[in-house]
Amino acid sequence: MSQCDYKGCTSEATTKGYVLGHKRGSGDKDNFHHVNACDKHKQKEGFFEDRERPANIN
Ligand SMILES: [Zn+2]
């Protein structure tokens, strides 16, 4: 499993999901971005856990 994608977080990711936001350089439109999240960050508001897929899919 890879590292949590949340900024400044160095924990190991335990799940995958999506956050709504815009990536730098990808325009102004908000979109869902695929991210890895640790136990702490998966509970954060704005994170949508992807329960439909196995955790090791990329
Ligand atoms: Zn984290």
N, CA, C, O and the ligand as a Tripos MOL2 file, in Angstrom:
@<TRIPOS>MOLECULE
protein
  233   231    59     0     0
PROTEIN
NO_CHARGES

@<TRIPOS>ATOM
      1 N           0.8450   -1.1980    0.0000 N.3       1 MET1
      2 CA          0.0000    0.0000    0.0000 C.3       1 MET1
      3 C           0.8780    1.2450    0.0000 C.2       1 MET1
      4 O           1.9510    1.2710    0.6020 O.2       1 MET1
      5 N           0.4020    2.2610   -0.6790 N.am      2 SER2
      6 CA          1.2200    3.4570   -0.7870 C.3       2 SER2
      7 C           0.9570    4.4360    0.3510 C.2       2 SER2
      8 O           0.1660    4.1760    1.2570 O.2       2 SER2
      9 N           1.6240    5.5330    0.2750 N.am      3 GLN3
     10 CA          1.5260    6.5500    1.3060 C.3       3 GLN3
     11 C           0.2680    7.3830    1.1330 C.2       3 GLN3
     12 O          -0.2340    7.5520    0.0220 O.2       3 GLN3
     13 N          -0.2290    7.8950    2.2360 N.am      4 CYS4
     14 CA         -1.3840    8.7930    2.2150 C.3       4 CYS4
     15 C          -1.0960   10.0100    1.3370 C.2       4 CYS4
     16 O          -0.0050   10.5780    1.3870 O.2       4 CYS4
     17 N          -2.0770   10.4000    0.5390 N.am      5 ASP5
     18 CA         -1.8890   11.5130   -0.3940 C.3       5 ASP5
     19 C          -2.1720   12.8790    0.2190 C.2       5 ASP5
     20 O          -1.9480   13.9030   -0.4270 O.2       5 ASP5
     21 N          -2.6540   12.9070    1.4400 N.am      6 TYR6
     22 CA         -2.9460   14.1970    2.0390 C.3       6 TYR6
     23 C          -1.6610   14.9600    2.3000 C.2       6 TYR6
     24 O          -0.6490   14.3970    2.7160 O.2       6 TYR6
     25 N          -1.7310   16.2290    2.0490 N.am      7 LYS7
     26 CA         -0.5650   17.0940    2.1330 C.3       7 LYS7
     27 C           0.0610   17.0340    3.5200 C.2       7 LYS7
     28 O          -0.6070   17.2310    4.5350 O.2       7 LYS7
     29 N           1.3510   16.7610    3.5360 N.am      8 GLY8
     30 CA          2.0850   16.7620    4.7830 C.3       8 GLY8
     31 C           1.9490   15.4970    5.5900 C.2       8 GLY8
     32 O           2.5630   15.3710    6.6500 O.2       8 GLY8
     33 N           1.1480   14.5420    5.1050 N.am      9 CYS9
     34 CA          0.9300   13.3110    5.8500 C.3       9 CYS9
     35 C           1.9420   12.2540    5.4150 C.2       9 CYS9
     36 O           2.1720   12.0560    4.2220 O.2       9 CYS9
     37 N           2.5370   11.5840    6.3880 N.am     10 THR10
     38 CA          3.5300   10.5660    6.0540 C.3      10 THR10
     39 C           3.0550    9.1740    6.4630 C.2      10 THR10
     40 O           3.8290    8.2170    6.4390 O.2      10 THR10
     41 N           1.7800    9.0630    6.8370 N.am     11 SER11
     42 CA          1.2460    7.7630    7.2480 C.3      11 SER11
     43 C           1.0150    6.8680    6.0450 C.2      11 SER11
     44 O           0.8800    7.3360    4.9150 O.2      11 SER11
     45 N           0.9720    5.5850    6.3080 N.am     12 GLU12
     46 CA          0.6790    4.6250    5.2590 C.3      12 GLU12
     47 C          -0.8100    4.6540    4.9550 C.2      12 GLU12
     48 O          -1.6360    4.6550    5.8680 O.2      12 GLU12
     49 N          -1.1530    4.6770    3.6710 N.am     13 ALA13
     50 CA         -2.5540    4.6950    3.2740 C.3      13 ALA13
     51 C          -3.2010    3.3480    3.5700 C.2      13 ALA13
     52 O          -2.5820    2.2990    3.3970 O.2      13 ALA13
     53 N          -4.4460    3.3880    4.0150 N.am     14 THR14
     54 CA         -5.1710    2.1550    4.3060 C.3      14 THR14
     55 C          -6.3800    1.9820    3.4030 C.2      14 THR14
     56 O          -7.0250    0.9340    3.4110 O.2      14 THR14
     57 N          -6.6820    3.0040    2.6320 N.am     15 THR15
     58 CA         -7.8260    2.9130    1.7400 C.3      15 THR15
     59 C          -7.6530    3.8520    0.5530 C.2      15 THR15
     60 O          -6.7820    4.7220    0.5420 O.2      15 THR15
     61 N          -8.5000    3.6510   -0.4350 N.am     16 LYS16
     62 CA         -8.5060    4.5600   -1.5840 C.3      16 LYS16
     63 C          -9.8670    5.2110   -1.6990 C.2      16 LYS16
     64 O         -10.8770    4.6610   -1.2590 O.2      16 LYS16
     65 N          -9.8770    6.3970   -2.3010 N.am     17 GLY17
     66 CA        -11.1380    7.0870   -2.4550 C.3      17 GLY17
     67 C         -10.9690    8.3140   -3.3150 C.2      17 GLY17
     68 O         -10.0500    8.4100   -4.1280 O.2      17 GLY17
     69 N         -11.8790    9.2500   -3.1170 N.am     18 TYR18
     70 CA        -11.8880   10.4430   -3.9540 C.3      18 TYR18
     71 C         -12.0320   11.6800   -3.0970 C.2      18 TYR18
     72 O         -12.6480   11.6480   -2.0320 O.2      18 TYR18
     73 N         -11.4610   12.7640   -3.5710 N.am     19 VAL19
     74 CA        -11.7420   14.0700   -3.0000 C.3      19 VAL19
     75 C         -12.1790   14.9980   -4.1170 C.2      19 VAL19
     76 O         -11.7470   14.8660   -5.2620 O.2      19 VAL19
     77 N         -13.0340   15.9300   -3.7690 N.am     20 LEU20
     78 CA        -13.4910   16.9130   -4.7450 C.3      20 LEU20
     79 C         -12.6190   18.1540   -4.6300 C.2      20 LEU20
     80 O         -12.4710   18.7320   -3.5530 O.2      20 LEU20
     81 N         -12.0460   18.5500   -5.7550 N.am     21 GLY21
     82 CA        -11.1940   19.7210   -5.7400 C.3      21 GLY21
     83 C         -10.5740   19.9150   -7.0990 C.2      21 GLY21
     84 O         -10.9060   19.2020   -8.0460 O.2      21 GLY21
     85 N          -9.6940   20.8530   -7.2020 N.am     22 HIS22
     86 CA         -9.0170   20.9970   -8.4840 C.3      22 HIS22
     87 C          -7.5120   20.9080   -8.3120 C.2      22 HIS22
     88 O          -6.9260   21.4210   -7.3590 O.2      22 HIS22
     89 N          -6.9360   20.2490   -9.2550 N.am     23 LYS23
     90 CA         -5.4930   20.0610   -9.2590 C.3      23 LYS23
     91 C          -4.8320   21.2850   -9.8550 C.2      23 LYS23
     92 O          -5.3540   21.9010  -10.7840 O.2      23 LYS23
     93 N          -3.6960   21.6250   -9.3200 N.am     24 ARG24
     94 CA         -2.9440   22.7340   -9.8680 C.3      24 ARG24
     95 C          -2.5740   22.4380  -11.3240 C.2      24 ARG24
     96 O          -2.0340   21.3740  -11.6250 O.2      24 ARG24
     97 N          -2.8630   23.3730  -12.2200 N.am     25 GLY25
     98 CA         -2.4860   23.2090  -13.6120 C.3      25 GLY25
     99 C          -3.5290   22.4910  -14.4470 C.2      25 GLY25
    100 O          -3.3310   22.2970  -15.6460 O.2      25 GLY25
    101 N          -4.6330   22.0940  -13.8370 N.am     26 SER26
    102 CA         -5.6400   21.3550  -14.5900 C.3      26 SER26
    103 C          -6.8990   22.1890  -14.8290 C.2      26 SER26
    104 O          -7.9600   21.6390  -15.1260 O.2      26 SER26
    105 N          -6.7860   23.4930  -14.7040 N.am     27 GLY27
    106 CA         -7.9330   24.3520  -14.9240 C.3      27 GLY27
    107 C          -8.6620   24.6550  -13.6260 C.2      27 GLY27
    108 O          -8.2360   24.2340  -12.5500 O.2      27 GLY27
    109 N          -9.7490   25.3790  -13.7300 N.am     28 ASP28
    110 CA        -10.4580   25.8560  -12.5490 C.3      28 ASP28
    111 C         -11.5860   24.9460  -12.1080 C.2      28 ASP28
    112 O         -12.1270   25.1020  -11.0130 O.2      28 ASP28
    113 N         -11.9360   24.0120  -12.9450 N.am     29 LYS29
    114 CA        -13.0750   23.1520  -12.6590 C.3      29 LYS29
    115 C         -12.7790   22.1790  -11.5260 C.2      29 LYS29
    116 O         -11.7130   21.5650  -11.4850 O.2      29 LYS29
    117 N         -13.7270   22.0450  -10.6110 N.am     30 ASP30
    118 CA        -13.5920   21.0410   -9.5630 C.3      30 ASP30
    119 C         -13.9120   19.6630  -10.1150 C.2      30 ASP30
    120 O         -14.8450   19.4880  -10.8980 O.2      30 ASP30
    121 N         -13.1370   18.7110   -9.7000 N.am     31 ASN31
    122 CA        -13.3270   17.3410  -10.1630 C.3      31 ASN31
    123 C         -13.0000   16.3800   -9.0310 C.2      31 ASN31
    124 O         -12.4080   16.7530   -8.0180 O.2      31 ASN31
    125 N         -13.4000   15.1410   -9.2320 N.am     32 PHE32
    126 CA        -13.0100   14.1230   -8.2690 C.3      32 PHE32
    127 C         -11.6140   13.6220   -8.5930 C.2      32 PHE32
    128 O         -11.3040   13.2900   -9.7370 O.2      32 PHE32
    129 N         -10.7910   13.5740   -7.5770 N.am     33 HIS33
    130 CA         -9.4370   13.0750   -7.7530 C.3      33 HIS33
    131 C          -9.2430   11.8280   -6.9100 C.2      33 HIS33
    132 O          -9.6500   11.7560   -5.7500 O.2      33 HIS33
    133 N          -8.6220   10.8750   -7.5210 N.am     34 HIS34
    134 CA         -8.3480    9.6120   -6.8550 C.3      34 HIS34
    135 C          -7.1910    9.8120   -5.8860 C.2      34 HIS34
    136 O          -6.1190   10.2730   -6.2800 O.2      34 HIS34
    137 N          -7.4040    9.4670   -4.6260 N.am     35 VAL35
    138 CA         -6.3350    9.6260   -3.6430 C.3      35 VAL35
    139 C          -6.2680    8.4090   -2.7310 C.2      35 VAL35
    140 O          -7.2360    7.6620   -2.5810 O.2      35 VAL35
    141 N          -5.1220    8.2350   -2.1380 N.am     36 ASN36
    142 CA         -4.9500    7.2620   -1.0660 C.3      36 ASN36
    143 C          -5.0950    8.0020    0.2500 C.2      36 ASN36
    144 O          -4.7140    9.1680    0.3540 O.2      36 ASN36
    145 N          -5.6410    7.3350    1.2550 N.am     37 ALA37
    146 CA         -5.8130    7.9840    2.5450 C.3      37 ALA37
    147 C          -5.4850    7.0280    3.6820 C.2      37 ALA37
    148 O          -5.7070    5.8220    3.5840 O.2      37 ALA37
    149 N          -4.9570    7.5860    4.7560 N.am     38 CYS38
    150 CA         -4.6710    6.8080    5.9580 C.3      38 CYS38
    151 C          -5.9360    6.7360    6.8250 C.2      38 CYS38
    152 O          -6.9630    7.3220    6.4820 O.2      38 CYS38
    153 N          -5.8540    6.0240    7.9360 N.am     39 ASP39
    154 CA         -7.0000    5.8720    8.8370 C.3      39 ASP39
    155 C          -7.5540    7.2120    9.3000 C.2      39 ASP39
    156 O          -8.7650    7.3780    9.4420 O.2      39 ASP39
    157 N          -6.6700    8.1510    9.5320 N.am     40 LYS40
    158 CA         -7.0780    9.4530   10.0330 C.3      40 LYS40
    159 C          -7.7610   10.2640    8.9420 C.2      40 LYS40
    160 O          -8.8260   10.8430    9.1560 O.2      40 LYS40
    161 N          -7.1370   10.2960    7.7770 N.am     41 HIS41
    162 CA         -7.6450   11.1650    6.7180 C.3      41 HIS41
    163 C          -8.8590   10.6100    5.9870 C.2      41 HIS41
    164 O          -9.5800   11.3630    5.3320 O.2      41 HIS41
    165 N          -9.0960    9.3170    6.0870 N.am     42 LYS42
    166 CA        -10.2830    8.7750    5.4240 C.3      42 LYS42
    167 C         -11.5580    9.2340    6.1240 C.2      42 LYS42
    168 O         -12.6510    9.1220    5.5670 O.2      42 LYS42
    169 N         -11.4210    9.7450    7.3300 N.am     43 GLN43
    170 CA        -12.5770   10.2450    8.0700 C.3      43 GLN43
    171 C         -12.7760   11.7360    7.8740 C.2      43 GLN43
    172 O         -13.7310   12.3190    8.3880 O.2      43 GLN43
    173 N         -11.8820   12.3390    7.1380 N.am     44 LYS44
    174 CA        -11.9410   13.7620    6.9170 C.3      44 LYS44
    175 C         -13.1070   14.1330    6.0170 C.2      44 LYS44
    176 O         -13.4450   13.4000    5.0870 O.2      44 LYS44
    177 N         -13.7140   15.2710    6.2980 N.am     45 GLU45
    178 CA        -14.8170   15.7590    5.4850 C.3      45 GLU45
    179 C         -14.3290   16.0150    4.0660 C.2      45 GLU45
    180 O         -13.2660   16.6040    3.8700 O.2      45 GLU45
    181 N         -15.0870   15.5840    3.0930 N.am     46 GLY46
    182 CA        -14.7000   15.7910    1.7110 C.3      46 GLY46
    183 C         -14.0170   14.5960    1.0880 C.2      46 GLY46
    184 O         -13.7410   14.5790   -0.1120 O.2      46 GLY46
    185 N         -13.7440   13.5930    1.9090 N.am     47 PHE47
    186 CA        -13.1660   12.3720    1.3640 C.3      47 PHE47
    187 C         -14.2530   11.3290    1.1940 C.2      47 PHE47
    188 O         -15.0310   11.0730    2.1120 O.2      47 PHE47
    189 N         -14.3010   10.7310    0.0190 N.am     48 PHE48
    190 CA        -15.2930    9.7000   -0.2690 C.3      48 PHE48
    191 C         -14.5780    8.3870   -0.4840 C.2      48 PHE48
    192 O         -13.8760    8.2010   -1.4780 O.2      48 PHE48
    193 N         -14.7610    7.4920    0.4430 N.am     49 GLU49
    194 CA        -14.0800    6.2090    0.3400 C.3      49 GLU49
    195 C         -14.6520    5.3890   -0.8070 C.2      49 GLU49
    196 O         -15.8640    5.3280   -1.0160 O.2      49 GLU49
    197 N         -13.7340    4.7590   -1.5470 N.am     50 ASP50
    198 CA        -14.1400    3.9040   -2.6450 C.3      50 ASP50
    199 C         -14.3100    2.4900   -2.1220 C.2      50 ASP50
    200 O         -13.3380    1.7450   -1.9980 O.2      50 ASP50
    201 N         -15.5320    2.1260   -1.8180 N.am     51 ARG51
    202 CA        -15.8050    0.8060   -1.2380 C.3      51 ARG51
    203 C         -16.1150   -0.2280   -2.3110 C.2      51 ARG51
    204 O         -16.2820   -1.4110   -2.0120 O.2      51 ARG51
    205 N         -16.1900    0.2120   -3.5330 N.am     52 GLU52
    206 CA        -16.6000   -0.6840   -4.6150 C.3      52 GLU52
    207 C         -15.4340   -1.5080   -5.1570 C.2      52 GLU52
    208 O         -15.6390   -2.5150   -5.8340 O.2      52 GLU52
    209 N         -14.2410   -1.0840   -4.8640 N.am     53 ARG53
    210 CA        -13.0790   -1.7340   -5.4560 C.3      53 ARG53
    211 C         -12.1700   -2.2920   -4.3780 C.2      53 ARG53
    212 O         -12.1490   -1.7960   -3.2520 O.2      53 ARG53
    213 N         -11.4290   -3.3140   -4.7260 N.am     54 PRO54
    214 CA        -10.4290   -3.8260   -3.7910 C.3      54 PRO54
    215 C          -9.3910   -2.7570   -3.4900 C.2      54 PRO54
    216 O          -9.0990   -1.9110   -4.3350 O.2      54 PRO54
    217 N          -8.8450   -2.7940   -2.3100 N.am     55 ALA55
    218 CA         -7.9650   -1.7180   -1.8510 C.3      55 ALA55
    219 C          -6.6470   -1.6690   -2.6050 C.2      55 ALA55
    220 O          -5.9350   -0.6670   -2.5430 O.2      55 ALA55
    221 N          -6.3150   -2.7350   -3.3130 N.am     56 ASN56
    222 CA         -4.9930   -2.7460   -3.9590 C.3      56 ASN56
    223 C          -5.0400   -2.3910   -5.4360 C.2      56 ASN56
    224 O          -4.0540   -2.5630   -6.1520 O.2      56 ASN56
    225 N          -6.1920   -1.8940   -5.8940 N.am     57 ILE57
    226 CA         -6.2860   -1.5300   -7.3050 C.3      57 ILE57
    227 C          -5.6640   -0.1510   -7.5160 C.2      57 ILE57
    228 O          -5.6510    0.6790   -6.6080 O.2      57 ILE57
    229 N          -5.1530    0.0810   -8.7130 N.am     58 ASN58
    230 CA         -4.5280    1.3720   -8.9560 C.3      58 ASN58
    231 C          -5.1800    2.1270  -10.0960 C.2      58 ASN58
    232 O          -4.7600    3.2370  -10.4210 O.2      58 ASN58
    233 ZN         -3.0650   10.8240    6.0880 Zn       59 ZN59
@<TRIPOS>BOND
     1     1     2 1
     2     2     3 1
     3     3     4 2
     4     3     5 am
     5     5     6 1
     6     6     7 1
     7     7     8 2
     8     7     9 am
     9     9    10 1
    10    10    11 1
    11    11    12 2
    12    11    13 am
    13    13    14 1
    14    14    15 1
    15    15    16 2
    16    15    17 am
    17    17    18 1
    18    18    19 1
    19    19    20 2
    20    19    21 am
    21    21    22 1
    22    22    23 1
    23    23    24 2
    24    23    25 am
    25    25    26 1
    26    26    27 1
    27    27    28 2
    28    27    29 am
    29    29    30 1
    30    30    31 1
    31    31    32 2
    32    31    33 am
    33    33    34 1
    34    34    35 1
    35    35    36 2
    36    35    37 am
    37    37    38 1
    38    38    39 1
    39    39    40 2
    40    39    41 am
    41    41    42 1
    42    42    43 1
    43    43    44 2
    44    43    45 am
    45    45    46 1
    46    46    47 1
    47    47    48 2
    48    47    49 am
    49    49    50 1
    50    50    51 1
    51    51    52 2
    52    51    53 am
    53    53    54 1
    54    54    55 1
    55    55    56 2
    56    55    57 am
    57    57    58 1
    58    58    59 1
    59    59    60 2
    60    59    61 am
    61    61    62 1
    62    62    63 1
    63    63    64 2
    64    63    65 am
    65    65    66 1
    66    66    67 1
    67    67    68 2
    68    67    69 am
    69    69    70 1
    70    70    71 1
    71    71    72 2
    72    71    73 am
    73    73    74 1
    74    74    75 1
    75    75    76 2
    76    75    77 am
    77    77    78 1
    78    78    79 1
    79    79    80 2
    80    79    81 am
    81    81    82 1
    82    82    83 1
    83    83    84 2
    84    83    85 am
    85    85    86 1
    86    86    87 1
    87    87    88 2
    88    87    89 am
    89    89    90 1
    90    90    91 1
    91    91    92 2
    92    91    93 am
    93    93    94 1
    94    94    95 1
    95    95    96 2
    96    95    97 am
    97    97    98 1
    98    98    99 1
    99    99   100 2
   100    99   101 am
   101   101   102 1
   102   102   103 1
   103   103   104 2
   104   103   105 am
   105   105   106 1
   106   106   107 1
   107   107   108 2
   108   107   109 am
   109   109   110 1
   110   110   111 1
   111   111   112 2
   112   111   113 am
   113   113   114 1
   114   114   115 1
   115   115   116 2
   116   115   117 am
   117   117   118 1
   118   118   119 1
   119   119   120 2
   120   119   121 am
   121   121   122 1
   122   122   123 1
   123   123   124 2
   124   123   125 am
   125   125   126 1
   126   126   127 1
   127   127   128 2
   128   127   129 am
   129   129   130 1
   130   130   131 1
   131   131   132 2
   132   131   133 am
   133   133   134 1
   134   134   135 1
   135   135   136 2
   136   135   137 am
   137   137   138 1
   138   138   139 1
   139   139   140 2
   140   139   141 am
   141   141   142 1
   142   142   143 1
   143   143   144 2
   144   143   145 am
   145   145   146 1
   146   146   147 1
   147   147   148 2
   148   147   149 am
   149   149   150 1
   150   150   151 1
   151   151   152 2
   152   151   153 am
   153   153   154 1
   154   154   155 1
   155   155   156 2
   156   155   157 am
   157   157   158 1
   158   158   159 1
   159   159   160 2
   160   159   161 am
   161   161   162 1
   162   162   163 1
   163   163   164 2
   164   163   165 am
   165   165   166 1
   166   166   167 1
   167   167   168 2
   168   167   169 am
   169   169   170 1
   170   170   171 1
   171   171   172 2
   172   171   173 am
   173   173   174 1
   174   174   175 1
   175   175   176 2
   176   175   177 am
   177   177   178 1
   178   178   179 1
   179   179   180 2
   180   179   181 am
   181   181   182 1
   182   182   183 1
   183   183   184 2
   184   183   185 am
   185   185   186 1
   186   186   187 1
   187   187   188 2
   188   187   189 am
   189   189   190 1
   190   190   191 1
   191   191   192 2
   192   191   193 am
   193   193   194 1
   194   194   195 1
   195   195   196 2
   196   195   197 am
   197   197   198 1
   198   198   199 1
   199   199   200 2
   200   199   201 am
   201   201   202 1
   202   202   203 1
   203   203   204 2
   204   203   205 am
   205   205   206 1
   206   206   207 1
   207   207   208 2
   208   207   209 am
   209   209   210 1
   210   210   211 1
   211   211   212 2
   212   211   213 am
   213   213   214 1
   214   214   215 1
   215   215   216 2
   216   215   217 am
   217   217   218 1
   218   218   219 1
   219   219   220 2
   220   219   221 am
   221   221   222 1
   222   222   223 1
   223   223   224 2
   224   223   225 am
   225   225   226 1
   226   226   227 1
   227   227   228 2
   228   227   229 am
   229   229   230 1
   230   230   231 1
   231   231   232 2
@<TRIPOS>SUBSTRUCTURE
     1 MET1         2 RESIDUE 1 A MET
     2 SER2         6 RESIDUE 1 A SER
     3 GLN3        10 RESIDUE 1 A GLN
     4 CYS4        14 RESIDUE 1 A CYS
     5 ASP5        18 RESIDUE 1 A ASP
     6 TYR6        22 RESIDUE 1 A TYR
     7 LYS7        26 RESIDUE 1 A LYS
     8 GLY8        30 RESIDUE 1 A GLY
     9 CYS9        34 RESIDUE 1 A CYS
    10 THR10       38 RESIDUE 1 A THR
    11 SER11       42 RESIDUE 1 A SER
    12 GLU12       46 RESIDUE 1 A GLU
    13 ALA13       50 RESIDUE 1 A ALA
    14 THR14       54 RESIDUE 1 A THR
    15 THR15       58 RESIDUE 1 A THR
    16 LYS16       62 RESIDUE 1 A LYS
    17 GLY17       66 RESIDUE 1 A GLY
    18 TYR18       70 RESIDUE 1 A TYR
    19 VAL19       74 RESIDUE 1 A VAL
    20 LEU20       78 RESIDUE 1 A LEU
    21 GLY21       82 RESIDUE 1 A GLY
    22 HIS22       86 RESIDUE 1 A HIS
    23 LYS23       90 RESIDUE 1 A LYS
    24 ARG24       94 RESIDUE 1 A ARG
    25 GLY25       98 RESIDUE 1 A GLY
    26 SER26      102 RESIDUE 1 A SER
    27 GLY27      106 RESIDUE 1 A GLY
    28 ASP28      110 RESIDUE 1 A ASP
    29 LYS29      114 RESIDUE 1 A LYS
    30 ASP30      118 RESIDUE 1 A ASP
    31 ASN31      122 RESIDUE 1 A ASN
    32 PHE32      126 RESIDUE 1 A PHE
    33 HIS33      130 RESIDUE 1 A HIS
    34 HIS34      134 RESIDUE 1 A HIS
    35 VAL35      138 RESIDUE 1 A VAL
    36 ASN36      142 RESIDUE 1 A ASN
    37 ALA37      146 RESIDUE 1 A ALA
    38 CYS38      150 RESIDUE 1 A CYS
    39 ASP39      154 RESIDUE 1 A ASP
    40 LYS40      158 RESIDUE 1 A LYS
    41 HIS41      162 RESIDUE 1 A HIS
    42 LYS42      166 RESIDUE 1 A LYS
    43 GLN43      170 RESIDUE 1 A GLN
    44 LYS44      174 RESIDUE 1 A LYS
    45 GLU45      178 RESIDUE 1 A GLU
    46 GLY46      182 RESIDUE 1 A GLY
    47 PHE47      186 RESIDUE 1 A PHE
    48 PHE48      190 RESIDUE 1 A PHE
    49 GLU49      194 RESIDUE 1 A GLU
    50 ASP50      198 RESIDUE 1 A ASP
    51 ARG51      202 RESIDUE 1 A ARG
    52 GLU52      206 RESIDUE 1 A GLU
    53 ARG53      210 RESIDUE 1 A ARG
    54 PRO54      214 RESIDUE 1 A PRO
    55 ALA55      218 RESIDUE 1 A ALA
    56 ASN56      222 RESIDUE 1 A ASN
    57 ILE57      226 RESIDUE 1 A ILE
    58 ASN58      230 RESIDUE 1 A ASN
    59 ZN59       233 GROUP 0 **** ****
